[in-house]
Amino acid sequence: MMGIEMVNEQCGPLFSKAAYDCGFLSVYASNNPRVAQLLPPLTIERSLAAEIVDRVDLALAGVKRYLGL
């Protein structure tokens, strides 16, 4: 498991929505909604890892739009 800690408590839930819109599942940590949790497989092909990183970038851009930044 890994997480992305963001600037405020709105970001975790917003990232979950943006991730879904980008085609992957992420949940925010119930003990800290600033953190988006990712659970990639233990073994992963380089091409899939690159695709996940691209989708995370798109989701972060979506969070930025939702926040009006």
N, CA, C, O and CB atoms as a CASP TS submission, in Angstrom:
PFRMAT TS
TARGET T0000
AUTHOR 0000-0000-0000
METHOD Language model
MODEL 1
PARENT N/A
ATOM      1  N   MET     1       0.845  -1.162   0.000  1.00  0.00           N
ATOM      2  CA  MET     1       0.000   0.000   0.000  1.00  0.00           C
ATOM      3  C   MET     1       0.897   1.234   0.000  1.00  0.00           C
ATOM      4  O   MET     1       1.975   1.244   0.594  1.00  0.00           O
ATOM      5  CB  MET     1      -0.965  -0.007   1.215  1.00  0.00           C
ATOM      6  N   MET     2       0.430   2.250  -0.668  1.00  0.00           N
ATOM      7  CA  MET     2       1.124   3.533  -0.643  1.00  0.00           C
ATOM      8  C   MET     2       0.074   4.629  -0.616  1.00  0.00           C
ATOM      9  O   MET     2      -1.094   4.390  -0.924  1.00  0.00           O
ATOM     10  CB  MET     2       2.082   3.695  -1.871  1.00  0.00           C
ATOM     11  N   GLY     3       0.486   5.809  -0.254  1.00  0.00           N
ATOM     12  CA  GLY     3      -0.451   6.907  -0.178  1.00  0.00           C
ATOM     13  C   GLY     3       0.145   8.204  -0.687  1.00  0.00           C
ATOM     14  O   GLY     3       1.361   8.385  -0.743  1.00  0.00           O
ATOM     15  N   ILE     4      -0.751   9.091  -1.052  1.00  0.00           N
ATOM     16  CA  ILE     4      -0.369  10.437  -1.480  1.00  0.00           C
ATOM     17  C   ILE     4      -1.015  11.394  -0.492  1.00  0.00           C
ATOM     18  O   ILE     4      -2.241  11.477  -0.421  1.00  0.00           O
ATOM     19  CB  ILE     4      -0.817  10.743  -2.977  1.00  0.00           C
ATOM     20  N   GLU     5      -0.199  12.120   0.276  1.00  0.00           N
ATOM     21  CA  GLU     5      -0.737  13.088   1.232  1.00  0.00           C
ATOM     22  C   GLU     5      -0.899  14.430   0.532  1.00  0.00           C
ATOM     23  O   GLU     5       0.036  14.942  -0.083  1.00  0.00           O
ATOM     24  CB  GLU     5       0.188  13.223   2.483  1.00  0.00           C
ATOM     25  N   MET     6      -2.099  14.989   0.634  1.00  0.00           N
ATOM     26  CA  MET     6      -2.415  16.227  -0.061  1.00  0.00           C
ATOM     27  C   MET     6      -2.657  17.355   0.933  1.00  0.00           C
ATOM     28  O   MET     6      -2.558  17.145   2.142  1.00  0.00           O
ATOM     29  CB  MET     6      -3.636  16.040  -0.959  1.00  0.00           C
ATOM     30  N   VAL     7      -2.969  18.535   0.444  1.00  0.00           N
ATOM     31  CA  VAL     7      -2.942  19.745   1.256  1.00  0.00           C
ATOM     32  C   VAL     7      -4.064  19.886   2.273  1.00  0.00           C
ATOM     33  O   VAL     7      -3.869  20.527   3.305  1.00  0.00           O
ATOM     34  CB  VAL     7      -2.971  20.902   0.375  1.00  0.00           C
ATOM     35  N   ASN     8      -5.231  19.309   2.016  1.00  0.00           N
ATOM     36  CA  ASN     8      -6.314  19.459   2.990  1.00  0.00           C
ATOM     37  C   ASN     8      -7.245  18.251   2.966  1.00  0.00           C
ATOM     38  O   ASN     8      -7.115  17.371   2.114  1.00  0.00           O
ATOM     39  CB  ASN     8      -7.109  20.740   2.712  1.00  0.00           C
ATOM     40  N   GLU     9      -8.180  18.216   3.903  1.00  0.00           N
ATOM     41  CA  GLU     9      -9.045  17.056   4.084  1.00  0.00           C
ATOM     42  C   GLU     9     -10.049  16.861   2.955  1.00  0.00           C
ATOM     43  O   GLU     9     -10.625  15.779   2.839  1.00  0.00           O
ATOM     44  CB  GLU     9      -9.777  17.176   5.378  1.00  0.00           C
ATOM     45  N   GLN    10     -10.275  17.853   2.135  1.00  0.00           N
ATOM     46  CA  GLN    10     -11.167  17.700   0.983  1.00  0.00           C
ATOM     47  C   GLN    10     -10.525  16.871  -0.120  1.00  0.00           C
ATOM     48  O   GLN    10     -11.222  16.259  -0.929  1.00  0.00           O
ATOM     49  CB  GLN    10     -11.564  19.066   0.436  1.00  0.00           C
ATOM     50  N   CYS    11      -9.206  16.853  -0.152  1.00  0.00           N
ATOM     51  CA  CYS    11      -8.494  16.260  -1.279  1.00  0.00           C
ATOM     52  C   CYS    11      -8.637  14.745  -1.376  1.00  0.00           C
ATOM     53  O   CYS    11      -8.727  14.213  -2.483  1.00  0.00           O
ATOM     54  CB  CYS    11      -7.051  16.609  -1.188  1.00  0.00           C
ATOM     55  N   GLY    12      -8.660  14.041  -0.257  1.00  0.00           N
ATOM     56  CA  GLY    12      -8.786  12.583  -0.319  1.00  0.00           C
ATOM     57  C   GLY    12     -10.066  12.145  -1.006  1.00  0.00           C
ATOM     58  O   GLY    12     -10.018  11.378  -1.968  1.00  0.00           O
ATOM     59  N   PRO    13     -11.228  12.624  -0.521  1.00  0.00           N
ATOM     60  CA  PRO    13     -12.471  12.274  -1.206  1.00  0.00           C
ATOM     61  C   PRO    13     -12.519  12.753  -2.656  1.00  0.00           C
ATOM     62  O   PRO    13     -13.026  12.045  -3.526  1.00  0.00           O
ATOM     63  CB  PRO    13     -13.638  12.846  -0.452  1.00  0.00           C
ATOM     64  N   LEU    14     -11.999  13.946  -2.920  1.00  0.00           N
ATOM     65  CA  LEU    14     -11.974  14.441  -4.299  1.00  0.00           C
ATOM     66  C   LEU    14     -11.083  13.577  -5.180  1.00  0.00           C
ATOM     67  O   LEU    14     -11.412  13.323  -6.339  1.00  0.00           O
ATOM     68  CB  LEU    14     -11.494  15.892  -4.336  1.00  0.00           C
ATOM     69  N   PHE    15      -9.954  13.121  -4.634  1.00  0.00           N
ATOM     70  CA  PHE    15      -9.069  12.252  -5.405  1.00  0.00           C
ATOM     71  C   PHE    15      -9.763  10.931  -5.710  1.00  0.00           C
ATOM     72  O   PHE    15      -9.613  10.401  -6.812  1.00  0.00           O
ATOM     73  CB  PHE    15      -7.752  12.003  -4.645  1.00  0.00           C
ATOM     74  N   SER    16     -10.523  10.384  -4.755  1.00  0.00           N
ATOM     75  CA  SER    16     -11.259   9.140  -5.008  1.00  0.00           C
ATOM     76  C   SER    16     -12.188   9.306  -6.205  1.00  0.00           C
ATOM     77  O   SER    16     -12.253   8.429  -7.066  1.00  0.00           O
ATOM     78  CB  SER    16     -12.067   8.719  -3.760  1.00  0.00           C
ATOM     79  N   LYS    17     -12.902  10.414  -6.264  1.00  0.00           N
ATOM     80  CA  LYS    17     -13.805  10.695  -7.391  1.00  0.00           C
ATOM     81  C   LYS    17     -13.022  10.870  -8.679  1.00  0.00           C
ATOM     82  O   LYS    17     -13.383  10.300  -9.709  1.00  0.00           O
ATOM     83  CB  LYS    17     -14.645  11.952  -7.115  1.00  0.00           C
ATOM     84  N   ALA    18     -11.957  11.651  -8.631  1.00  0.00           N
ATOM     85  CA  ALA    18     -11.158  11.905  -9.831  1.00  0.00           C
ATOM     86  C   ALA    18     -10.498  10.616 -10.323  1.00  0.00           C
ATOM     87  O   ALA    18     -10.417  10.389 -11.530  1.00  0.00           O
ATOM     88  CB  ALA    18     -10.086  12.979  -9.548  1.00  0.00           C
ATOM     89  N   ALA    19     -10.031   9.778  -9.411  1.00  0.00           N
ATOM     90  CA  ALA    19      -9.422   8.501  -9.796  1.00  0.00           C
ATOM     91  C   ALA    19     -10.445   7.623 -10.511  1.00  0.00           C
ATOM     92  O   ALA    19     -10.146   7.022 -11.543  1.00  0.00           O
ATOM     93  CB  ALA    19      -8.858   7.767  -8.554  1.00  0.00           C
ATOM     94  N   TYR    20     -11.643   7.554  -9.960  1.00  0.00           N
ATOM     95  CA  TYR    20     -12.704   6.776 -10.597  1.00  0.00           C
ATOM     96  C   TYR    20     -12.952   7.286 -12.016  1.00  0.00           C
ATOM     97  O   TYR    20     -13.093   6.496 -12.950  1.00  0.00           O
ATOM     98  CB  TYR    20     -14.004   6.844  -9.764  1.00  0.00           C
ATOM     99  N   ASP    21     -13.004   8.601 -12.170  1.00  0.00           N
ATOM    100  CA  ASP    21     -13.206   9.195 -13.498  1.00  0.00           C
ATOM    101  C   ASP    21     -12.065   8.850 -14.454  1.00  0.00           C
ATOM    102  O   ASP    21     -12.261   8.823 -15.669  1.00  0.00           O
ATOM    103  CB  ASP    21     -13.339  10.714 -13.382  1.00  0.00           C
ATOM    104  N   CYS    22     -10.865   8.584 -13.907  1.00  0.00           N
ATOM    105  CA  CYS    22      -9.698   8.235 -14.725  1.00  0.00           C
ATOM    106  C   CYS    22      -9.527   6.720 -14.877  1.00  0.00           C
ATOM    107  O   CYS    22      -8.559   6.266 -15.486  1.00  0.00           O
ATOM    108  CB  CYS    22      -8.436   8.832 -14.111  1.00  0.00           C
ATOM    109  N   GLY    23     -10.448   5.951 -14.336  1.00  0.00           N
ATOM    110  CA  GLY    23     -10.437   4.514 -14.569  1.00  0.00           C
ATOM    111  C   GLY    23      -9.676   3.668 -13.573  1.00  0.00           C
ATOM    112  O   GLY    23      -9.287   2.544 -13.890  1.00  0.00           O
ATOM    113  N   PHE    24      -9.452   4.192 -12.351  1.00  0.00           N
ATOM    114  CA  PHE    24      -8.826   3.344 -11.336  1.00  0.00           C
ATOM    115  C   PHE    24      -9.427   3.650  -9.969  1.00  0.00           C
ATOM    116  O   PHE    24     -10.058   4.688  -9.767  1.00  0.00           O
ATOM    117  CB  PHE    24      -7.289   3.551 -11.312  1.00  0.00           C
ATOM    118  N   LEU    25      -9.218   2.730  -9.041  1.00  0.00           N
ATOM    119  CA  LEU    25      -9.818   2.829  -7.720  1.00  0.00           C
ATOM    120  C   LEU    25      -8.800   3.319  -6.707  1.00  0.00           C
ATOM    121  O   LEU    25      -7.686   2.801  -6.624  1.00  0.00           O
ATOM    122  CB  LEU    25     -10.390   1.483  -7.288  1.00  0.00           C
ATOM    123  N   SER    26      -9.192   4.310  -5.946  1.00  0.00           N
ATOM    124  CA  SER    26      -8.398   4.810  -4.832  1.00  0.00           C
ATOM    125  C   SER    26      -9.369   5.193  -3.730  1.00  0.00           C
ATOM    126  O   SER    26     -10.433   5.749  -4.001  1.00  0.00           O
ATOM    127  CB  SER    26      -7.493   6.027  -5.254  1.00  0.00           C
ATOM    128  N   VAL    27      -9.012   4.901  -2.505  1.00  0.00           N
ATOM    129  CA  VAL    27      -9.833   5.312  -1.364  1.00  0.00           C
ATOM    130  C   VAL    27      -8.988   6.216  -0.484  1.00  0.00           C
ATOM    131  O   VAL    27      -7.761   6.114  -0.467  1.00  0.00           O
ATOM    132  CB  VAL    27     -10.365   4.072  -0.557  1.00  0.00           C
ATOM    133  N   TYR    28      -9.648   7.095   0.242  1.00  0.00           N
ATOM    134  CA  TYR    28      -8.895   7.942   1.157  1.00  0.00           C
ATOM    135  C   TYR    28      -8.824   7.265   2.518  1.00  0.00           C
ATOM    136  O   TYR    28      -9.706   6.490   2.886  1.00  0.00           O
ATOM    137  CB  TYR    28      -9.539   9.349   1.273  1.00  0.00           C
ATOM    138  N   ALA    29      -7.782   7.563   3.245  1.00  0.00           N
ATOM    139  CA  ALA    29      -7.553   6.945   4.545  1.00  0.00           C
ATOM    140  C   ALA    29      -8.593   7.460   5.535  1.00  0.00           C
ATOM    141  O   ALA    29      -8.763   8.671   5.681  1.00  0.00           O
ATOM    142  CB  ALA    29      -6.114   7.236   5.054  1.00  0.00           C
ATOM    143  N   SER    30      -9.280   6.565   6.206  1.00  0.00           N
ATOM    144  CA  SER    30     -10.333   6.998   7.131  1.00  0.00           C
ATOM    145  C   SER    30      -9.768   7.759   8.336  1.00  0.00           C
ATOM    146  O   SER    30     -10.465   8.576   8.938  1.00  0.00           O
ATOM    147  CB  SER    30     -11.132   5.790   7.615  1.00  0.00           C
ATOM    148  N   ASN    31      -8.512   7.491   8.684  1.00  0.00           N
ATOM    149  CA  ASN    31      -7.912   8.218   9.801  1.00  0.00           C
ATOM    150  C   ASN    31      -7.280   9.540   9.367  1.00  0.00           C
ATOM    151  O   ASN    31      -6.917  10.358  10.213  1.00  0.00           O
ATOM    152  CB  ASN    31      -6.869   7.353  10.475  1.00  0.00           C
ATOM    153  N   ASN    32      -7.146   9.755   8.067  1.00  0.00           N
ATOM    154  CA  ASN    32      -6.588  11.010   7.551  1.00  0.00           C
ATOM    155  C   ASN    32      -7.090  11.224   6.133  1.00  0.00           C
ATOM    156  O   ASN    32      -6.470  10.732   5.190  1.00  0.00           O
ATOM    157  CB  ASN    32      -5.026  10.995   7.589  1.00  0.00           C
ATOM    158  N   PRO    33      -8.205  11.951   5.949  1.00  0.00           N
ATOM    159  CA  PRO    33      -8.768  12.120   4.614  1.00  0.00           C
ATOM    160  C   PRO    33      -7.905  12.952   3.669  1.00  0.00           C
ATOM    161  O   PRO    33      -8.272  13.144   2.510  1.00  0.00           O
ATOM    162  CB  PRO    33     -10.108  12.748   4.724  1.00  0.00           C
ATOM    163  N   ARG    34      -6.765  13.447   4.149  1.00  0.00           N
ATOM    164  CA  ARG    34      -5.820  14.115   3.238  1.00  0.00           C
ATOM    165  C   ARG    34      -5.031  13.099   2.420  1.00  0.00           C
ATOM    166  O   ARG    34      -4.375  13.470   1.447  1.00  0.00           O
ATOM    167  CB  ARG    34      -4.853  15.013   4.030  1.00  0.00           C
ATOM    168  N   VAL    35      -5.084  11.817   2.802  1.00  0.00           N
ATOM    169  CA  VAL    35      -4.250  10.791   2.178  1.00  0.00           C
ATOM    170  C   VAL    35      -5.082   9.907   1.255  1.00  0.00           C
ATOM    171  O   VAL    35      -6.053   9.284   1.686  1.00  0.00           O
ATOM    172  CB  VAL    35      -3.556   9.935   3.250  1.00  0.00           C
ATOM    173  N   ALA    36      -4.695   9.858  -0.012  1.00  0.00           N
ATOM    174  CA  ALA    36      -5.295   8.934  -0.976  1.00  0.00           C
ATOM    175  C   ALA    36      -4.471   7.657  -0.964  1.00  0.00           C
ATOM    176  O   ALA    36      -3.249   7.698  -1.108  1.00  0.00           O
ATOM    177  CB  ALA    36      -5.358   9.558  -2.420  1.00  0.00           C
ATOM    178  N   GLN    37      -5.144   6.518  -0.792  1.00  0.00           N
ATOM    179  CA  GLN    37      -4.450   5.237  -0.732  1.00  0.00           C
ATOM    180  C   GLN    37      -4.471   4.556  -2.094  1.00  0.00           C
ATOM    181  O   GLN    37      -5.484   4.553  -2.794  1.00  0.00           O
ATOM    182  CB  GLN    37      -5.084   4.327   0.329  1.00  0.00           C
ATOM    183  N   LEU    38      -3.331   3.983  -2.449  1.00  0.00           N
ATOM    184  CA  LEU    38      -3.194   3.195  -3.683  1.00  0.00           C
ATOM    185  C   LEU    38      -2.685   1.814  -3.285  1.00  0.00           C
ATOM    186  O   LEU    38      -1.816   1.694  -2.421  1.00  0.00           O
ATOM    187  CB  LEU    38      -2.215   3.892  -4.722  1.00  0.00           C
ATOM    188  N   LEU    39      -3.221   0.785  -3.907  1.00  0.00           N
ATOM    189  CA  LEU    39      -2.814  -0.580  -3.605  1.00  0.00           C
ATOM    190  C   LEU    39      -2.388  -1.289  -4.891  1.00  0.00           C
ATOM    191  O   LEU    39      -3.120  -2.140  -5.395  1.00  0.00           O
ATOM    192  CB  LEU    39      -3.960  -1.351  -2.910  1.00  0.00           C
ATOM    193  N   PRO    40      -1.220  -0.951  -5.425  1.00  0.00           N
ATOM    194  CA  PRO    40      -0.771  -1.619  -6.651  1.00  0.00           C
ATOM    195  C   PRO    40      -0.380  -3.067  -6.341  1.00  0.00           C
ATOM    196  O   PRO    40      -0.063  -3.391  -5.196  1.00  0.00           O
ATOM    197  CB  PRO    40       0.426  -0.856  -7.289  1.00  0.00           C
ATOM    198  N   PRO    41      -0.401  -3.928  -7.342  1.00  0.00           N
ATOM    199  CA  PRO    41       0.032  -5.312  -7.112  1.00  0.00           C
ATOM    200  C   PRO    41       1.512  -5.372  -6.732  1.00  0.00           C
ATOM    201  O   PRO    41       2.283  -4.468  -7.053  1.00  0.00           O
ATOM    202  CB  PRO    41      -0.224  -6.169  -8.366  1.00  0.00           C
ATOM    203  N   LEU    42       1.894  -6.444  -6.048  1.00  0.00           N
ATOM    204  CA  LEU    42       3.291  -6.590  -5.643  1.00  0.00           C
ATOM    205  C   LEU    42       4.217  -6.771  -6.836  1.00  0.00           C
ATOM    206  O   LEU    42       5.357  -6.306  -6.819  1.00  0.00           O
ATOM    207  CB  LEU    42       3.439  -7.765  -4.700  1.00  0.00           C
ATOM    208  N   THR    43       3.735  -7.437  -7.855  1.00  0.00           N
ATOM    209  CA  THR    43       4.517  -7.567  -9.092  1.00  0.00           C
ATOM    210  C   THR    43       3.758  -6.837 -10.181  1.00  0.00           C
ATOM    211  O   THR    43       2.550  -7.012 -10.340  1.00  0.00           O
ATOM    212  CB  THR    43       4.764  -9.079  -9.481  1.00  0.00           C
ATOM    213  N   ILE    44       4.471  -6.026 -10.922  1.00  0.00           N
ATOM    214  CA  ILE    44       3.806  -5.176 -11.912  1.00  0.00           C
ATOM    215  C   ILE    44       4.748  -4.947 -13.082  1.00  0.00           C
ATOM    216  O   ILE    44       5.952  -4.769 -12.901  1.00  0.00           O
ATOM    217  CB  ILE    44       3.367  -3.821 -11.286  1.00  0.00           C
ATOM    218  N   GLU    45       4.197  -4.954 -14.256  1.00  0.00           N
ATOM    219  CA  GLU    45       4.980  -4.656 -15.457  1.00  0.00           C
ATOM    220  C   GLU    45       5.277  -3.159 -15.517  1.00  0.00           C
ATOM    221  O   GLU    45       4.479  -2.335 -15.069  1.00  0.00           O
ATOM    222  CB  GLU    45       4.226  -5.117 -16.738  1.00  0.00           C
ATOM    223  N   ARG    46       6.411  -2.831 -16.065  1.00  0.00           N
ATOM    224  CA  ARG    46       6.813  -1.420 -16.184  1.00  0.00           C
ATOM    225  C   ARG    46       5.765  -0.604 -16.941  1.00  0.00           C
ATOM    226  O   ARG    46       5.480   0.535 -16.572  1.00  0.00           O
ATOM    227  CB  ARG    46       8.175  -1.310 -16.896  1.00  0.00           C
ATOM    228  N   SER    47       5.196  -1.179 -17.989  1.00  0.00           N
ATOM    229  CA  SER    47       4.210  -0.443 -18.788  1.00  0.00           C
ATOM    230  C   SER    47       2.948  -0.138 -17.977  1.00  0.00           C
ATOM    231  O   SER    47       2.372   0.941 -18.116  1.00  0.00           O
ATOM    232  CB  SER    47       3.843  -1.243 -20.045  1.00  0.00           C
ATOM    233  N   LEU    48       2.514  -1.081 -17.132  1.00  0.00           N
ATOM    234  CA  LEU    48       1.348  -0.833 -16.286  1.00  0.00           C
ATOM    235  C   LEU    48       1.668   0.216 -15.224  1.00  0.00           C
ATOM    236  O   LEU    48       0.829   1.067 -14.928  1.00  0.00           O
ATOM    237  CB  LEU    48       0.877  -2.139 -15.620  1.00  0.00           C
ATOM    238  N   ALA    49       2.853   0.167 -14.656  1.00  0.00           N
ATOM    239  CA  ALA    49       3.257   1.179 -13.675  1.00  0.00           C
ATOM    240  C   ALA    49       3.236   2.567 -14.307  1.00  0.00           C
ATOM    241  O   ALA    49       2.785   3.528 -13.684  1.00  0.00           O
ATOM    242  CB  ALA    49       4.664   0.867 -13.114  1.00  0.00           C
ATOM    243  N   ALA    50       3.722   2.674 -15.542  1.00  0.00           N
ATOM    244  CA  ALA    50       3.714   3.966 -16.238  1.00  0.00           C
ATOM    245  C   ALA    50       2.285   4.442 -16.486  1.00  0.00           C
ATOM    246  O   ALA    50       1.991   5.631 -16.361  1.00  0.00           O
ATOM    247  CB  ALA    50       4.477   3.864 -17.574  1.00  0.00           C
ATOM    248  N   GLU    51       1.402   3.518 -16.836  1.00  0.00           N
ATOM    249  CA  GLU    51      -0.004   3.880 -17.062  1.00  0.00           C
ATOM    250  C   GLU    51      -0.655   4.366 -15.761  1.00  0.00           C
ATOM    251  O   GLU    51      -1.419   5.332 -15.769  1.00  0.00           O
ATOM    252  CB  GLU    51      -0.788   2.671 -17.632  1.00  0.00           C
ATOM    253  N   ILE    52      -0.355   3.707 -14.669  1.00  0.00           N
ATOM    254  CA  ILE    52      -0.903   4.121 -13.375  1.00  0.00           C
ATOM    255  C   ILE    52      -0.416   5.515 -13.007  1.00  0.00           C
ATOM    256  O   ILE    52      -1.202   6.343 -12.546  1.00  0.00           O
ATOM    257  CB  ILE    52      -0.516   3.117 -12.275  1.00  0.00           C
ATOM    258  N   VAL    53       0.866   5.784 -13.204  1.00  0.00           N
ATOM    259  CA  VAL    53       1.415   7.113 -12.908  1.00  0.00           C
ATOM    260  C   VAL    53       0.720   8.170 -13.764  1.00  0.00           C
ATOM    261  O   VAL    53       0.390   9.247 -13.268  1.00  0.00           O
ATOM    262  CB  VAL    53       2.947   7.142 -13.154  1.00  0.00           C
ATOM    263  N   ASP    54       0.497   7.873 -15.036  1.00  0.00           N
ATOM    264  CA  ASP    54      -0.200   8.819 -15.910  1.00  0.00           C
ATOM    265  C   ASP    54      -1.617   9.085 -15.409  1.00  0.00           C
ATOM    266  O   ASP    54      -2.074  10.228 -15.407  1.00  0.00           O
ATOM    267  CB  ASP    54      -0.241   8.288 -17.350  1.00  0.00           C
ATOM    268  N   ARG    55      -2.310   8.028 -14.985  1.00  0.00           N
ATOM    269  CA  ARG    55      -3.681   8.204 -14.484  1.00  0.00           C
ATOM    270  C   ARG    55      -3.711   8.952 -13.160  1.00  0.00           C
ATOM    271  O   ARG    55      -4.632   9.731 -12.909  1.00  0.00           O
ATOM    272  CB  ARG    55      -4.360   6.851 -14.321  1.00  0.00           C
ATOM    273  N   VAL    56      -2.720   8.726 -12.313  1.00  0.00           N
ATOM    274  CA  VAL    56      -2.630   9.488 -11.058  1.00  0.00           C
ATOM    275  C   VAL    56      -2.433  10.963 -11.372  1.00  0.00           C
ATOM    276  O   VAL    56      -3.057  11.816 -10.741  1.00  0.00           O
ATOM    277  CB  VAL    56      -1.469   8.963 -10.166  1.00  0.00           C
ATOM    278  N   ASP    57      -1.577  11.274 -12.336  1.00  0.00           N
ATOM    279  CA  ASP    57      -1.385  12.673 -12.739  1.00  0.00           C
ATOM    280  C   ASP    57      -2.704  13.291 -13.210  1.00  0.00           C
ATOM    281  O   ASP    57      -3.016  14.429 -12.859  1.00  0.00           O
ATOM    282  CB  ASP    57      -0.325  12.772 -13.858  1.00  0.00           C
ATOM    283  N   LEU    58      -3.475  12.547 -14.000  1.00  0.00           N
ATOM    284  CA  LEU    58      -4.775  13.048 -14.470  1.00  0.00           C
ATOM    285  C   LEU    58      -5.726  13.263 -13.296  1.00  0.00           C
ATOM    286  O   LEU    58      -6.447  14.260 -13.252  1.00  0.00           O
ATOM    287  CB  LEU    58      -5.402  12.066 -15.485  1.00  0.00           C
ATOM    288  N   ALA    59      -5.727  12.332 -12.350  1.00  0.00           N
ATOM    289  CA  ALA    59      -6.604  12.462 -11.188  1.00  0.00           C
ATOM    290  C   ALA    59      -6.210  13.673 -10.338  1.00  0.00           C
ATOM    291  O   ALA    59      -7.079  14.396  -9.852  1.00  0.00           O
ATOM    292  CB  ALA    59      -6.561  11.180 -10.339  1.00  0.00           C
ATOM    293  N   LEU    60      -4.914  13.896 -10.157  1.00  0.00           N
ATOM    294  CA  LEU    60      -4.465  15.075  -9.393  1.00  0.00           C
ATOM    295  C   LEU    60      -4.883  16.356 -10.098  1.00  0.00           C
ATOM    296  O   LEU    60      -5.260  17.328  -9.443  1.00  0.00           O
ATOM    297  CB  LEU    60      -2.929  15.054  -9.200  1.00  0.00           C
ATOM    298  N   ALA    61      -4.822  16.371 -11.416  1.00  0.00           N
ATOM    299  CA  ALA    61      -5.300  17.540 -12.170  1.00  0.00           C
ATOM    300  C   ALA    61      -6.808  17.720 -11.959  1.00  0.00           C
ATOM    301  O   ALA    61      -7.295  18.848 -11.888  1.00  0.00           O
ATOM    302  CB  ALA    61      -4.979  17.385 -13.687  1.00  0.00           C
ATOM    303  N   GLY    62      -7.540  16.612 -11.860  1.00  0.00           N
ATOM    304  CA  GLY    62      -8.975  16.690 -11.577  1.00  0.00           C
ATOM    305  C   GLY    62      -9.244  17.265 -10.213  1.00  0.00           C
ATOM    306  O   GLY    62     -10.156  18.078 -10.064  1.00  0.00           O
ATOM    307  N   VAL    63      -8.484  16.875  -9.210  1.00  0.00           N
ATOM    308  CA  VAL    63      -8.639  17.437  -7.862  1.00  0.00           C
ATOM    309  C   VAL    63      -8.389  18.945  -7.909  1.00  0.00           C
ATOM    310  O   VAL    63      -9.115  19.727  -7.295  1.00  0.00           O
ATOM    311  CB  VAL    63      -7.661  16.749  -6.854  1.00  0.00           C
ATOM    312  N   LYS    64      -7.381  19.326  -8.627  1.00  0.00           N
ATOM    313  CA  LYS    64      -7.069  20.759  -8.751  1.00  0.00           C
ATOM    314  C   LYS    64      -8.242  21.507  -9.369  1.00  0.00           C
ATOM    315  O   LYS    64      -8.590  22.599  -8.921  1.00  0.00           O
ATOM    316  CB  LYS    64      -5.796  20.970  -9.603  1.00  0.00           C
ATOM    317  N   ARG    65      -8.857  20.919 -10.405  1.00  0.00           N
ATOM    318  CA  ARG    65     -10.023  21.562 -11.015  1.00  0.00           C
ATOM    319  C   ARG    65     -11.193  21.640 -10.029  1.00  0.00           C
ATOM    320  O   ARG    65     -11.854  22.673  -9.929  1.00  0.00           O
ATOM    321  CB  ARG    65     -10.449  20.798 -12.281  1.00  0.00           C
ATOM    322  N   TYR    66     -11.449  20.537  -9.295  1.00  0.00           N
ATOM    323  CA  TYR    66     -12.547  20.534  -8.330  1.00  0.00           C
ATOM    324  C   TYR    66     -12.358  21.616  -7.275  1.00  0.00           C
ATOM    325  O   TYR    66     -13.331  22.210  -6.810  1.00  0.00           O
ATOM    326  CB  TYR    66     -12.662  19.166  -7.662  1.00  0.00           C
ATOM    327  N   LEU    67     -11.106  21.872  -6.896  1.00  0.00           N
ATOM    328  CA  LEU    67     -10.823  22.894  -5.891  1.00  0.00           C
ATOM    329  C   LEU    67     -10.800  24.297  -6.475  1.00  0.00           C
ATOM    330  O   LEU    67     -10.686  25.276  -5.737  1.00  0.00           O
ATOM    331  CB  LEU    67      -9.507  22.606  -5.222  1.00  0.00           C
ATOM    332  N   GLY    68     -10.906  24.403  -7.803  1.00  0.00           N
ATOM    333  CA  GLY    68     -10.911  25.706  -8.449  1.00  0.00           C
ATOM    334  C   GLY    68      -9.546  26.352  -8.519  1.00  0.00           C
ATOM    335  O   GLY    68      -9.429  27.577  -8.533  1.00  0.00           O
ATOM    336  N   LEU    69      -8.511  25.526  -8.562  1.00  0.00           N
ATOM    337  CA  LEU    69      -7.143  26.064  -8.611  1.00  0.00           C
ATOM    338  C   LEU    69      -6.614  26.097 -10.024  1.00  0.00           C
ATOM    339  O   LEU    69      -5.480  26.520 -10.249  1.00  0.00           O
ATOM    340  CB  LEU    69      -6.209  25.241  -7.736  1.00  0.00           C
TER
END
